[in-house]
Amino acid sequence: MSSKSFASAPRAISTMPPGIPYIVGNEAAERFSFYGMRTILMIFMVKYLWLMGDQPGIQMSDANAKAQFHFFTAFVYFTPFFGALLADAFFGKYRVIVYLSLVYCLGHAALAFMGSAGSTETWFLAGLWLIIVGSGGIKPCVSAHVGDQFGAKNSHLLPKIFNWFYWSINLGAFLSTLLTPWLLEWYGPHWAFGVPGILMALATLIFWMGRWKFVHMPAKGMSFIREVFSGAGFKALLKLSTIYVFIAIFWALFDQQSSSWVLQAEDMNRRWMGVDWLPSQIQMMNPILILIFIPLFSYVIYPAVDRFFKLTPLRKMAIGFFLMTAAFLIVTIAQERIDSGQTPSISWQIMAFVLMTAAEVMISIVGLEFSYTQAPKTMKSFVMALFLLAVFGGNLLVGIVNKVIQVPTPIVAEVGEQIFAGADGKEGTADDIRATFDTENKLTALDFSGRPELEQLVSQVVNKVEANNNEVFPNAEGTELVNQQDPFGNVYRYTQINRNQVIITSAGPDGKFMTEWDQGATINISRAAPESKENWWTELIGKFRPEKRWLDSRKEELGIATDEEMAEGSNPVSVDYFVGGQIRLQGASYFWFFTWLMLGASVLFMLVAKFYKPRDYLLKEE
């Protein structure tokens, strides 16, 4: 049958539209699939990706992984613009959702089969781009499709269904945040990415099953295009864009719960409520708190504050920005403790999640509602897509920052022995750099003019660390240990990263730190993971997991020592030498950068909100 057989207008009923259960079921499964793969993406890139091929590859750095993660998230929220355009102007929402959901499924399949055949990197990038197109393309259409199902007689049920809709999103996010990190830890990437793929296929099937029960609103064609570029339409978009600039900065911090916060959690004591949580699982706090905070703010906090202070949407968002600043300040303080060699409790992040989720309620949910009221009648999906572009802008900002803070290196990976010109730009001189790569482009040997002196100094530091029961020294003591000049007349630097890692750096032949000519060594301490205490949770999941973690089994297959083997071996201390490639913003300084950025945006937003004059199109139409 053709699409002409579908209902093209809301039914004249006072009860819930018959297609709603299919939409809610679809959304729960789809959100499980998206948040499931996104929850583990950061840990996968840092710890698993380099082991997916027949031979070990090059392990991705933390900064590069953060950049890749936020570029991926950014483009997931950039494609909604085109999804809304296709739906509102050409094909209608239903067709766009169905066809792009199939693309979405292919993306999950690519990630699940990654490493089975062919190039691992090709499968990985193909999977991410297919998910970008599929997930992003349907985002602005699904919520608008919900509203299309209601007419005048049952419009009073809209708040109820949107509450269920948001609950289904957070239920899917909560369950996937608990399950997929566990699957990655014990069963590996194929299952960890495969299960979300299965849920996405189920979501697509559920949505397709409701096709005859849905209202299929036709595309608006050129009338939509004309309104977008009309004077009133363009003015509405321009006004909202001033608000979205600040919301973008909020998202720049918010989405780091899945990147920098996950890496921070690795260096924290993650025992909470009697359970030892995985680093990625701490993100479950956000959907749990959302489910609590939505009714709490709507029925308790907002009415109470309104008695003394009128809470307009813009004022709510302004308060939310300061709450987000406070949340990032908490993780910044926690990171300073990590930098000093401590192991702070995961409670620091949990406190930050409380404030961050409160900020989300006051910025994301209020901002979405505010955007809908400010959008001209035929531009609702388009304005929803524009709102999502703020998420794109925020994540793009974080991706760019993480690219900029990476100092380049003069070394280019090529099989065999390579000679690279030093700071003088000439080969055959004393500052040449020699590097050897194996067939997998993995660095096996590195030689540079200042290495003998650096090796001698590093050996002295390693001996003192081993004599100190393999505990690294804080920066003050470490600086005294390396207080001598390199061959170029520069004093070495000592930087403690955490209790397991320090970096000793020479400014190199150009005499300037943080350039591509830096010479240095990273001292790593391998420690066995602390034994988990038996409790109801470990007893429960112990019945469903194999004897060994996937990473340990995979490293054994590839002939690589596991962390436990290195920690229990005769030499738990290892050293990696480098030229260039350092990180400009590292540790607490990275978190301080975003904390100050959010604080500045919060103060500036107060001025913008004071002079902003909303125009509520819904009130005018009524």
N, C-alpha and C positions, 0 to 999 in steps of 0.2 A: 504494500500500500504506500501511497505517497504521503508526504507530511501534511497535505491539505486535509487529511482525515483527522488530524489532531485538533483538539480544542484550542482556539486562538484567543479566548477571552475567559476571565474568571467565571466560575459557575455561580449561579444565584443561590448560594447555600449559606446558612448561618453557622455551620459546623466546620471542623478542620478539613481543609482540602485533601482529597484522597492521595495525592502524590507526596505529601509531606513525609510519611514514614520512609519512603525510598530516598528522599533527599537527606534526612537525618542519618539514616544508616550508611549512605554513601559518604557523608562527610566524616563520620567517625572512623570508617575504614581508611579513607584517603588521608586524614590527618595522622593516623597511626603510621601509615606508610612513609609520609614525608618526614615527620619528626623522628621516626625510627632511624631512617638513614642519616638525617642531619645530626642526630645526637651522637652518633659514633664516627662521623666523618673526620673530625679533628684527630682523634686518637688513631684512627685508621691510617691517615696520611703520615703521621709521625712514627708510628710503631709497626705497622703492618704492610704498607704499600711496597716497601723495598724488598719484602720477602715473598712477593706474589709470583715472581718469575722462576724459571728453572735455576737461575743463579742469583745470589744476593745482589741487589742494586745499590744505589746511593741513598742513604737515609735522608729524608727531608728535614730541614731545619725547622725549628718552632716558628720563626718569623715567616718563613716561606709558606708553611702550612697555614698560618693565620691569614696571610694574604690570599692564598687560594680559597680558603673557606669563605672569606668575606666577599671575594669577587663572585663566587658561586651564589651566595645568598643575595648579593646585589642584583644579579641578573635574573634570579627567580622572581624578584619584585620589579624588574624592568619589563619583562614580557607581558604582564597584565595589561599594560597600555595597548599592546597590539591585540590581545585577546578581547578586550572591551571594544576596540575598533571593529574587529571582525564580527563580534556578536551584535553590536548595536546598529552597525551600518550595512552589514552584508548577509550573514548566515543565520542570525538568531542565536540565543544562548544555548539551547539544547544541543544543536549540532556541534557547536564549538566545544562544549563540555565533553560530549561523547568521543569525537575524533581526537581531541588532544589528550583525553584520558588514555587512549590506546598508545599514543606517543609516550606518555608518562610510564606506562607498563613496560615498554621497550627499554626505557632508561634504567628501571630497576633490574630488568633481566640482564642488561649489559654489565651492571655492577656485580650481580650475583655470579655471572660466569667469568668474571675477570680472573685472569691467571690460568684458565683452563686451556687456552690456545691463543696463539698470536701474541701481539704486543700488549703487555699489561697496561701501559700508558694509554694506548689507543682505546682499549675497552673502558678504562677509567674516565677519560675525557668524553668519550661518546655517551657513556651513562649519565654524566653530569649535565651535558648539553641537552640530552633528550628530556631529562627531568626539568631543566630550566624552561624548555619550551612547553612541556606538558603541564607541570604544576603551575607555573606562572600564568600560562594562557587561560586556565580555567578559574583562577582566583577571583577576578571581578565579576564573573558570570554566575557563580554558584549562589552567592548571597542575594544578588539581584533576581535570580531565578526563583528564590524563595518568595520574595515579595510579589512576583508576577502571579503566584497562585491564589492571591487573595483579592476579593472584590469588596464592594461596599458593605455587604451584609455580614461578612466574617472578618472585617478588618480589625475588629477589636481583639482578635486572637493573635495578631502579629507580635506583640510583645512576648506572649507566651511561647510562640514557636521560635523566636529569635533567642530566647533564653535556653530552650532545648537545643537549638542549633549551636550556641556557644558552649553549652555543656558537652555536647558530643565532640566538639573540637578538643576540649581540654581532657575529656576522658580518653580519647585516642592518643593524645600527646602524653598523658601520664603513663598509660599502659606500655606504650612503645619505649618511653624513657627508662622504664624499669627493665624491660625484656631485652631490647637489642644490645645494650652494653654487655649483658650477661651472655647472650649468644656469641658476641664477638670474642669475649674472654675465653669461652670454653669450646665453642664449635667453629669459630673462625669467620672470616668475611663472607664466604659463600652463603652460609645460613643467615648471618646477621643482615646481609643485604637482600637475601632471598625471601625471608619472611615478610618484610615490608612490601616486596614486590607482589607476593601472593595476596596481601591485603589490598593492594591497589587494583589488582585484577578483580577481586571480590567487589570493591567499591564500584568499578566500572559496570560489572554485571548487575549489581543492585540498581544502579541508576538506569540502566537500559531496560530493566524489568518494569520500571514505572513509567515508560514512555507513553502509554495510552492513558495514564491517569494525570499526566502533567498538563498544564496550560502552556502552549508553545507560542509565546509572543513573537510576532514577526519582526524582522529587522526594519529599522526606520529609514534606511536608504539615505538619500541626499539631505533629507530634512535634518538628520542628526549632524551631518557635516556643516550645514548652513548655520545651525544654532551654535556649534562650537566656535565658529569664526565670526559670529555676530558680535555687535558691540557689547550687549549685555552678557553673553556667554563668555567672551574673552575677559571682560572686566571681573566676572565672578572667579574665573580661573586664576587671574593675576592676584586678586586679593587673597585667595586661599593659599597661593604659592608662598606668600610671605610667612604664613603660619607653618607651612610644610618644611621650610628651611630649618626651623628650630626643632620640629618633630624628627627631622633627619638626624640631627645630632643626638637626640634621645635614642634612636635606633642604633646609632653607631656604638653606644655604650651597652644598650640592652642585649644585642645579639652576641656580645662577647661572653655571655654566659655559656655559649657553646664552643668558644675558642680559648681565649686567654684564661677564663675562669676554670676551664677543664684542665689546662696545663698547670694552673696554680694548685688545683685540688690534688694533683699527683704528689705534691710536696707537703701535703697537710695530713694530719691525723684524721682519717675519715670514719672513725668509729663514732656512731651517733645512734642513740636509742637502742644500744646493745647490738647493732649490726655494723659490719665493716662494708661500707658502700664503695662501689667502683667510681672513679673520677667522673665519668659521664653521667652516672645515675643521679648525681646531686641536682641536676636540672629538673628532676621530678618535682622539686619544691615549687616551681613556677606554676604549673597547671593545678597543683593541689591548692595553692594559695589563691589562685584566680577563682576557683569554685567557691571558696570561702568569702573572698573579698567582694565579689559582685553583689550578693545580697546585703552584706554588711555595710558597704558604702551606700547602696541605694536606699536602704530602709532605716539605717541607724546613723551613720556618720554624716551624710549629706543633710538630712533633715535637722540634725542637732546643730550643725554649724550654721545652717541657713537662718536659724533664729537670731543669730548675732551678726552674721556676715553673709551677704548675698553671694551665693556661689554660682556665678555664670560659667558657661563652658570655658571661656578663656581664663578665668580665675582658677578653675580646677586644673587646667593644663599648666598654669604658672606654678602652682603648688607642686604638681607632679615633677616638674623639672628640678626643683630643689630637692625633692625626695630622691631622684635619680642621682643627683650629685652626692648626697649623703651615702647612698648605697655603694657608689664607686670609691668613696673615701674609706669606707670600711675595708674593702678588699685591698686598697692601697696600703693601709696600715698592716694588714695581714701579710702582704708581700714584703714589706720592710722587715718583718720578723723572719720570713723565709730567707731573705737576702743575708741576714745576720747569722744564719745557720740553725735557726729554731724550726720546730715542726708545730705550727699553730693548729688549733682544733678547727675542724670543718664548720664549727658553730659560727665562725666569722662569716663564712659565705652564706650560711643559713640566715643570719641577721641581715645581710645585704640583700638576699632574695626577698625578705619580707618588705623592705623599703622599695626595692625595684618593682615588685609586683604591685604594690600600692601605686607607684608612679605609672605603671602600665594601665591600671584601671582609670587613672585620671588624665592620661594622655592618649593612649591608643583607643580605648573604648569611647571616651568622650570626643576625641578628635574625629573618629569615624562617624559618630552620630551628628556632630557639628557639620562635617563635610556634606552629609546627606541633606541637611536642612538648607545649606547654602548653595546647593547644586540646582541649576535650572531643570525644569521638568524632564526634558528629553536627554539630559546629560548625566543621569544618576550613575550608570555603570562607568562612564568615562571619568567622572570625578572620583569614584571609588578607586579606579586605576591610578589616577593622579595622586591620591592619598598613599597608595602603595609605592609610588615613586619615591616617597620620603624614605621608605625602608631601603630602596635601591641606593639613594644618595648617601645614607648613613653607612651602609656596608661598603659602598665604593670608597668612602673616605677612609675607613679602617684598612681596606685592602691597599690603598695608595700609601697610607702611613707606613704599613708594614713592608711595602716595597722600598720606600724612600730610606727607611732606617737601616736597610741592609747595605753594608759597605761592599762594593764590588771586589772581585778577585781577578788578578791577571791570568790565572790558570784556567785553561779551557780543556775539558775532558776529551781526550783522544786516545785510542788504543796505542800502547807502546810508550817509549820514552820520548818526552817532549821537552824542548828548551824554550823558555819564554824570556824576553828581554826584561831587565829590571827597571828601576826608576829612571835610569838615564836613557831608556828607549833604544838601546843598542845591544844586539846579541854579541856574545864573545867577550863580554866584560865581566868584572868581578861580581857584579850584583845579579847575574843571570839566575833564573830559577829553573830547576830540573824536576820534572814530575813524571812518574810512570803509572800508566793505567792498564788494568787487565782487560780482557775481552768484554767485560760487562761495564767498562768505563769507571771502574772503582779504583780510587787512588791507592796504590800499593807502596809508593816511595816518593819522598819529597825532600829536596835539598836546596838550600839557599845560603847566601854568604854568611849570615849570622847564626846559622844553626849550631855549630859546635859550641859556641859560648852559651847559647840558649839551652842546649842539652845539659851542659854542666850545671847550670843554675837550676833547671827543672829537677835534675837528679838530686841535688841538695834538698830541695823542697819536698820531693817525694820521700826521701829518707826521714825527714823530720815528721811528715804526716804519718808514715808507718810507725815511727817511734811514739807517736801521739795516739796510738790505738786506732789508726786510720780515720782520725777526725781532722778535718781541714781547719786551718787557722782563720780567724776573722781578719778583716781588711787591715786593721791597725797592726797586728802582729805580722801578717803576711807581707805588708809593705816593707817592714824592717828586714824580712828574710831576703827580699829581692832588691834591696837598696844598693845597687851597683849599676855601672854603665854598660850598655851594649857596645859592640864594635864601632858604632856610629856616633858614640858620645852621648847617647840618651839614657836616662834612668828607666829601668824596667818598671812596669806596672803590675800590681797584683789585684785581682778582682774576684771576690767570692760571689758565686752565683747562687748557691744553696749549700746545704751541708754535705752534698756529694760532688760538688764541682767547683773548680776555681780556674781562672784564666790568667796566664802570665804573658804579658805583651811587650814587645819592643816596637818603637815608632818606626823602625826600619830605616833604609837609606835616605828617605826624604825628610826624616826628622819630625814628622807630623803624625799624631795619633788619629785613628779612625779614617785612614785612607787605604787604598788597595795595596799599599806597600808595607802595611803592618806585618810583623812577624811574631808568631806566638805559639803557645801550647795550651791545650786544655787538659787538665788533670781530672780524671773521673774516678770516683770511688764506687765500686759495685757492692751492693748490699742485698742480702736475701730479704724477700718480702716478709714482714712480721706475720707470725702465725695467727690465723683468725681464731677467736674464741668460739667454742661451740655454743650455739643457741638455737632457738626454734627455726630461725631463717636458714642457717647453714645446714641444719638437719633436713629441712624441706628440700632445698635446692640440691643438696648432695646426692639425692636419689635420682636426679635427672642429668647429672653432668659426668663427663668422662674422667679418667684418673688424672690426665695431664691437661694443662691449658694448651690452647691451640698454638700460641707463640712458642712454647717450649718444644712441642712436637715438631713444629715447622723448622725451628732452628736446628734440632737434632737431624732432621732430614737433609738440611743444607750444610751440616758440619760446622755450625756456629755454636759457641759456648753460650749457655743460657745465663741469665743474671745470677741465679742461685749457684751455678757451677763456678762462675767467676768469683762470687763472693766467698765461696767455701774453698776455692783454690789457693795456691801458694802466693798468687799475686793479684789481689783484688783491685789494685791501683793500676790504671791504664792511662796512657798519654797519647794525645792526637796533636800533631803539628799543623800549622796553617799559615798561609800568606793571604792577607786581606780577608774579606768575607765576614767581618765582625758586625755586631748589631749596635747601632747608635743609642737607641732607647731600650734599655734592658732592665728587667726586674721592676722595682718600685717606680723608677723614673718613667717607665711606660705607662703605668697606671696613673701616676700623677699628671701626665700630659692630658689624659682624657678627663680626669677629675676637674682640672682647671678649665678645660674647654667647655664642659657642661656647666660649670659655675658661671662662666662668662655669658654663655647663651641664656641661662636662667635670668640673669640680671637684665640683659638686653630685651628678652621677651616681655618683661614687665612693662617696658616702655611701649613696645609694639601693641600689646594688648590694651593699653590705656587709650590709644588713639584709633584702634580698629573698630569699625562700625559694621556689625553683622547685618545681613539682609536675609531674612528667613522666607524662602520661596514657598514653603509649605503653608505658613500662616497667611501669606498673601493670596494663595490660591483658594484657601478655605473661605 
